[in-house]
Amino acid sequence: MKSLRKTAVVLFLLLAIFMSFGPGYAGDVDLDKIVVTPYRYYESLENTPASVSVIGQDEISKSGVTSTVGALSDLPGVVVRDLLGNGSKATVDIRGFGEQAALNVLVLIDGRRVNEIDLSGTDWTQIPLDQIERIEVLRGGFGAVLYGDNAVGGVVNIITKRGGLGPLSAKLSAEYGSYDLNKEALNLNGTIDKLNYNFSTSREGTHGYRNNSYLKGSDFSTKFDYNIEQTGTLLRFSQAYNKSNYGLPGALSSANLAKFNRRYSAFGDDHAKDTDYNFILGFDQKTAEFGKFSFDASYRRRSTFTNFIGANGGYNPIIKSRINTLGFNPKYVFDKSILGLGNKLILGSDFYRYDMQSDTFDLAVEKQSDNYVRKTSSALYAQDELALHEKITLTGGFRYEDIKYDFNYNDYSIFFPNSPVDSKKGLKAIAYNLGLTYKYGRGNLFINHNKSFRSPAVDEYFVYGVFNPGLKEQESKNFEIGLNHRLFDFLTFGVSGYLMNLKNELYYNPATFSNENYDQTRHQGVEAEFKAKLPLKFRLAGNYTFDQAVFKQGDYKDKSIPMVPEHKFNLKLSYQLTDWLDWSFSSNYLSNSYFINDQANNWPKIKQSFTMDSKLVFEKNDYSLVCGINNILNEKYYEYGVCNSTTGAVNYYPAAGRNFFIRASRKF
């Protein structure tokens, strides 16, 4: 109860402080932005009964960020951890899930699921910044009705660029920086009659901050839209190919740090290769004057090769895996008033089939095991948006999802082989949401209640080849209230408070060396942000997050969930030197948190971090130049840390030191 009262007091004080500034008017509260993610159709942000952040193409350009995860790191409620420093194994944590963050945040590209069914996480390098039109981040479980599995902490929907209107245009960009960073990209787009097209290709490379943290990657993507005006039909096709090779430097022990330095790697030969190809084929068809039917078919093939010769000490160090994903996503949007009340209803179905083949090999490249898993999920959902009044909108929805696993595992080890597995397992999951939005002259107020879920990843059922069929799906019941408000012409703010009660939260138990379900956990917190226009063309923006994740039952009752910092803030000061030149200075703070595996909170925390960055952005006509310094003070901090729960011995993943970059582009 103390933690709940603490959250309520913080939220009340923030609301009281903000409201004490007095009246203003609507103006620019960013509520006129159009979003897709909360609805799966275009809608104004002011009608959304949930916390949503929209990062547009112009904001990305002016911010000077150089990676997709970099664009997310300054958002309230979002913590980004880049274990290798090159983006290939970065995780985005929304609302405090620590080690399990990647499995509790759903990542979409143009509405297509990117999360895999195993523990490999999202490869953020497959989404170059130059291809992004905007990023929509929906915090909390409100999106689970429309998107289903994994949408517990939130949803990140990356919307890529469409073809441009008009004749062929091109954009060429290049970036260079510390640790031999180099990136080159080319984008072509335009229109031929009724066909919009976009072609993008890029390559990148870096030696990385640490030894053996190199990355070499390349990608190619296309996107086509063809509009048949006579029939009201829009045909869509997109495809993307991405390939990356990268080193796996592993963690650094305290002994490593004392003997060597932060850039050392004990595993100089460990490496991995990923190849990812996908396409989406779909259409939108208007029906009469009040609706639209859409259908998407998607296919993805992802192959990975990992070599853990050093980290695994010779125990089946080579892993080859392949996951094929087939998806079908029909939906219908009914847009017609009912009894004089504005109404939008979306009805849809999602079907995904995943086929995973994973084989392990010893040092002699002799096969030691093979694991074939087929996972299918079939879902039906409905969500309705009803305008009860010109200022009041009610949104509610329901989803039913049927999830099935088919496991087939064989162990060919000579000594102490694990038992073979030929087993099937089924899960039933539901999600629902109910939200209310009140629009007034200076902003909007919203409240929602929702239920979300996540199913176990296929390799959570296996630890060192031992099958654990008893894992249950994770469920979360969530409450949220928020306010977006304009105080004066020059000052806007947003604040929200949330409470998430989780049942069967999935985690790895270091005491039993297996994946298990927690008894009950609670995530609660407050997120606040503001934007201010100051005199002399200065601008100030910032946000603060209070995030508390604790165990509520069992052996760890009232203990904190590891790797969840309670406090985070970002503050950014920018100055418009001229119409075409901007300078910015930002500071970022994360409080300390417990190491992974320290559920009992027995050992000291991983230390807090405070970093400062500065960037200079030049944009004039068709030219752009961005240069910057990250981690100006050369802060020595750690993105991630793991400890031995018995001895307290710790292993660190060092973050990069002071580094520089410069990026130039030109449009033709």
WOSULFEN-V825039 format. One record per residue. N is the residue number from 1. PSI is psi in radians with two decimals (999 if undefined). BURIAL is I if it has 16 or more other C-alpha atoms within 10 Angstrom, else O. Layout:
n: [N;N]
psi: [PSI;PSI]
burial: [BURIAL;BURIAL]
This chain:
n: [1;2;3;4;5;6;7;8;9;10;11;12;13;14;15;16;17;18;19;20;21;22;23;24;25;26;27;28;29;30;31;32;33;34;35;36;37;38;39;40;41;42;43;44;45;46;47;48;49;50;51;52;53;54;55;56;57;58;59;60;61;62;63;64;65;66;67;68;69;70;71;72;73;74;75;76;77;78;79;80;81;82;83;84;85;86;87;88;89;90;91;92;93;94;95;96;97;98;99;100;101;102;103;104;105;106;107;108;109;110;111;112;113;114;115;116;117;118;119;120;121;122;123;124;125;126;127;128;129;130;131;132;133;134;135;136;137;138;139;140;141;142;143;144;145;146;147;148;149;150;151;152;153;154;155;156;157;158;159;160;161;162;163;164;165;166;167;168;169;170;171;172;173;174;175;176;177;178;179;180;181;182;183;184;185;186;187;188;189;190;191;192;193;194;195;196;197;198;199;200;201;202;203;204;205;206;207;208;209;210;211;212;213;214;215;216;217;218;219;220;221;222;223;224;225;226;227;228;229;230;231;232;233;234;235;236;237;238;239;240;241;242;243;244;245;246;247;248;249;250;251;252;253;254;255;256;257;258;259;260;261;262;263;264;265;266;267;268;269;270;271;272;273;274;275;276;277;278;279;280;281;282;283;284;285;286;287;288;289;290;291;292;293;294;295;296;297;298;299;300;301;302;303;304;305;306;307;308;309;310;311;312;313;314;315;316;317;318;319;320;321;322;323;324;325;326;327;328;329;330;331;332;333;334;335;336;337;338;339;340;341;342;343;344;345;346;347;348;349;350;351;352;353;354;355;356;357;358;359;360;361;362;363;364;365;366;367;368;369;370;371;372;373;374;375;376;377;378;379;380;381;382;383;384;385;386;387;388;389;390;391;392;393;394;395;396;397;398;399;400;401;402;403;404;405;406;407;408;409;410;411;412;413;414;415;416;417;418;419;420;421;422;423;424;425;426;427;428;429;430;431;432;433;434;435;436;437;438;439;440;441;442;443;444;445;446;447;448;449;450;451;452;453;454;455;456;457;458;459;460;461;462;463;464;465;466;467;468;469;470;471;472;473;474;475;476;477;478;479;480;481;482;483;484;485;486;487;488;489;490;491;492;493;494;495;496;497;498;499;500;501;502;503;504;505;506;507;508;509;510;511;512;513;514;515;516;517;518;519;520;521;522;523;524;525;526;527;528;529;530;531;532;533;534;535;536;537;538;539;540;541;542;543;544;545;546;547;548;549;550;551;552;553;554;555;556;557;558;559;560;561;562;563;564;565;566;567;568;569;570;571;572;573;574;575;576;577;578;579;580;581;582;583;584;585;586;587;588;589;590;591;592;593;594;595;596;597;598;599;600;601;602;603;604;605;606;607;608;609;610;611;612;613;614;615;616;617;618;619;620;621;622;623;624;625;626;627;628;629;630;631;632;633;634;635;636;637;638;639;640;641;642;643;644;645;646;647;648;649;650;651;652;653;654;655;656;657;658;659;660;661;662;663;664;665;666;667;668]
psi: [-0.56;-0.76;-0.63;-0.75;-0.65;-0.75;-0.77;-0.69;-0.78;-0.79;-0.77;-0.76;-0.71;-0.77;-0.76;-0.73;-0.81;-0.75;-0.36;-0.17;-0.27;-3.01;2.83;-2.64;3.04;-1.09;-2.54;1.64;0.23;0.21;-0.13;0.00;2.58;2.31;2.75;-0.70;-0.78;-0.20;-0.36;0.30;2.92;2.30;2.71;2.47;-0.49;-0.28;0.00;2.09;0.79;2.93;2.03;2.35;2.40;2.15;1.88;2.97;-0.73;-0.70;-0.69;-0.77;-0.81;-0.39;-0.42;0.14;2.69;0.05;2.81;-0.77;-0.49;-0.58;-0.39;-0.36;-0.40;0.03;2.57;2.52;0.07;2.23;2.19;2.27;2.13;1.62;-0.70;-0.19;0.05;0.10;-0.29;-0.52;0.61;2.63;2.53;2.07;2.08;2.08;0.64;1.11;0.03;-2.15;-0.56;0.30;-0.79;-0.44;-0.13;0.12;2.12;2.22;2.26;2.58;1.95;0.65;-0.10;2.32;2.33;-0.48;2.33;2.99;-0.11;-2.88;0.21;-0.37;-3.03;2.27;1.74;-0.23;-0.25;0.03;1.36;2.53;-0.62;-0.30;-0.03;2.25;-0.79;2.87;2.26;2.20;2.00;1.92;2.49;3.12;0.21;-0.53;-0.02;-0.50;-0.77;-0.47;-0.30;-2.32;2.48;-0.25;1.02;-1.03;-0.54;-3.10;2.31;1.98;1.99;2.05;2.07;2.90;2.46;3.03;2.54;2.79;2.15;-2.93;3.04;2.29;2.76;2.70;2.21;2.29;2.68;2.57;2.42;2.64;-2.93;2.75;0.59;0.59;2.31;2.28;2.44;2.46;2.58;2.29;2.30;2.35;2.82;-2.88;2.36;1.88;-1.95;0.15;2.08;2.39;2.68;2.22;2.34;2.44;2.57;2.83;2.69;2.75;2.64;2.59;-0.33;2.78;-0.72;2.81;2.45;0.58;0.55;2.79;2.32;2.15;2.72;2.71;2.79;2.31;2.68;2.70;2.24;2.43;2.29;2.10;2.09;1.63;-0.60;-0.60;-0.05;0.60;2.37;2.08;2.43;2.45;2.35;2.62;2.71;2.47;2.30;2.42;2.36;2.50;2.35;2.67;2.76;1.52;-0.33;-3.10;2.82;2.21;2.93;-0.65;-0.70;-0.79;-0.67;-0.63;-0.61;-2.11;-3.13;-0.36;0.02;2.66;2.25;-0.14;1.23;-0.23;-0.11;2.39;3.00;2.75;2.32;2.42;2.25;2.17;2.42;2.75;2.73;2.29;2.20;3.10;2.72;2.30;2.04;2.45;2.00;-2.39;0.18;0.39;3.02;2.33;2.34;2.62;2.34;2.38;2.30;2.67;2.44;2.41;2.04;2.18;2.40;2.58;2.15;2.45;1.82;0.87;-0.74;-0.86;-0.66;-0.04;0.48;-0.02;1.75;1.06;-0.25;2.22;2.22;2.26;2.73;2.32;2.11;2.30;2.24;2.27;2.53;2.24;1.44;2.58;2.71;2.27;2.05;2.01;1.56;2.41;2.56;2.13;0.66;0.06;2.32;2.40;2.36;2.17;2.29;2.26;2.35;3.03;2.48;2.30;2.24;2.40;2.20;2.28;2.02;2.27;2.12;2.19;2.47;2.64;2.67;-3.01;-0.46;0.15;0.61;2.31;2.30;-0.44;2.74;2.57;2.00;2.25;2.32;2.21;2.28;2.49;2.30;2.26;2.59;2.43;2.74;2.40;2.32;2.42;1.98;2.15;1.68;-0.47;2.85;-0.31;-0.15;2.20;2.29;2.26;2.34;2.61;2.95;2.53;2.40;2.25;2.29;2.08;2.28;2.42;2.52;1.91;2.43;1.86;2.41;2.37;2.13;0.24;2.54;-0.70;2.18;0.99;2.59;2.74;2.49;2.73;2.23;1.63;2.67;2.59;2.47;2.51;2.55;2.29;2.56;2.67;2.60;2.81;2.70;2.11;2.64;2.31;2.31;2.08;2.35;-3.13;-0.44;0.03;-2.53;2.75;2.37;2.74;2.50;2.75;2.37;2.85;2.37;3.03;2.84;2.46;2.73;2.47;2.64;-0.62;-0.02;-0.38;-0.25;2.29;2.04;0.67;-0.05;2.21;2.31;1.56;-0.05;-0.03;2.45;2.79;2.59;2.41;2.54;2.26;2.21;2.55;2.47;2.50;2.45;2.84;2.35;2.22;2.52;2.06;-0.85;3.12;-0.48;-0.01;2.16;2.73;2.83;2.52;2.46;2.65;2.49;2.71;2.17;2.08;2.05;2.45;2.31;0.61;2.29;2.44;2.90;2.18;1.89;-0.34;-0.56;-0.07;0.73;2.81;2.38;3.09;2.24;2.76;-1.06;2.42;2.84;2.30;2.24;2.67;-3.07;2.40;2.28;2.50;2.76;2.77;2.32;2.38;2.08;2.92;2.84;0.56;0.42;2.62;2.53;2.30;2.59;2.93;2.74;2.43;2.22;2.09;2.03;2.11;2.08;2.74;2.40;-0.23;3.00;-2.87;-0.45;0.39;2.32;0.14;2.73;2.48;2.28;2.69;0.54;1.78;2.38;-0.51;2.44;2.39;2.65;2.42;2.27;2.18;2.24;2.70;2.24;1.73;-0.78;-3.07;-0.31;0.17;2.16;2.49;2.51;2.65;2.25;2.63;2.56;2.30;2.38;2.25;2.97;2.86;2.82;2.61;2.66;2.44;-0.10;1.02;-0.49;-0.09;0.73;-0.34;2.82;2.72;2.78;2.41;2.78;2.91;2.53;2.02;2.74;2.45;2.74;2.47;2.62;2.18;2.15;2.18;2.02;2.23;-2.07;0.22;2.55;2.42;2.20;2.28;2.64;2.88;2.19;2.53;1.02;-0.71;0.08;0.79;2.30;1.71;3.11;2.29;-0.51;2.60;2.49;2.43;2.80;2.04;-0.30;-0.81;-0.36;0.03;2.39;2.68;2.41;2.68;1.69;2.47;2.82;2.60;-2.81;2.31;2.78;2.74;2.77;2.32;2.31;2.54;2.73;2.43;2.49;999]
burial: [O;O;O;O;O;O;I;I;O;O;I;O;O;O;I;O;O;I;O;O;O;O;O;I;O;I;I;I;I;I;I;O;O;O;I;I;I;I;I;I;O;O;I;O;I;I;I;I;I;I;I;I;I;I;I;O;I;O;O;I;I;I;I;I;I;I;I;I;I;I;I;I;I;I;I;I;I;I;I;I;I;I;I;I;I;I;I;I;I;I;I;I;I;I;I;I;I;I;I;I;I;I;I;I;I;I;I;I;O;I;I;I;I;I;I;I;I;O;O;O;I;I;I;I;I;I;I;I;I;I;I;I;I;I;I;I;I;I;I;I;I;I;I;I;I;I;I;I;I;I;I;I;I;I;I;I;I;I;I;I;I;I;I;I;I;O;O;O;I;O;I;I;I;I;I;I;I;I;I;O;I;I;I;I;I;I;I;I;I;I;I;O;O;O;I;I;I;I;I;I;I;I;I;I;I;I;I;I;I;I;I;I;I;I;I;I;I;I;I;I;I;I;I;I;I;I;I;O;O;O;O;O;I;I;I;I;I;I;I;I;I;I;I;I;I;I;I;I;I;I;I;I;I;O;O;I;I;O;O;O;O;I;I;I;I;I;I;I;O;I;I;I;I;I;I;I;I;I;I;I;I;I;I;I;I;I;O;O;O;O;I;I;I;I;I;I;I;I;I;I;I;I;I;I;I;I;I;I;I;I;I;O;O;O;O;I;I;I;I;I;I;I;I;I;I;I;I;I;I;I;I;I;I;I;I;O;O;O;O;O;O;I;I;I;I;I;I;I;I;I;I;I;I;I;I;I;I;I;I;I;I;I;O;O;O;O;I;I;I;I;I;I;I;I;I;I;I;I;I;I;I;I;I;I;I;I;I;O;O;O;O;I;I;I;I;I;I;I;I;I;I;O;I;I;I;I;I;I;I;I;I;I;O;O;O;O;O;I;O;I;I;O;O;O;O;O;O;O;I;I;I;I;I;I;I;I;I;I;I;O;O;I;I;I;I;I;I;I;I;I;I;I;I;I;I;I;I;I;I;I;I;I;O;O;I;O;I;O;O;O;O;I;I;I;I;I;I;I;I;I;I;I;I;I;I;I;I;I;O;O;I;I;I;I;I;I;I;I;I;I;I;I;I;I;I;I;I;I;I;I;O;O;O;I;I;I;I;I;I;I;I;I;I;I;I;I;I;I;I;I;I;I;I;O;O;O;O;I;I;I;I;I;I;I;I;I;I;I;I;I;I;I;O;O;O;I;O;I;I;I;I;I;I;I;I;I;I;I;I;I;I;I;I;I;I;O;O;O;O;O;I;I;I;I;I;I;I;I;I;I;I;I;I;I;I;I;I;I;I;I;I;O;I;O;I;I;O;O;I;I;I;I;I;I;I;I;I;I;I;O;O;O;O;I;I;I;I;I;I;I;I;I;O;O;O;I;I;I;I;I;I;I;I;I;I;O;O;O;O;I;I;I;I;I;I;I;I;I;I;I;I;I;I;I;I;I;O;O]
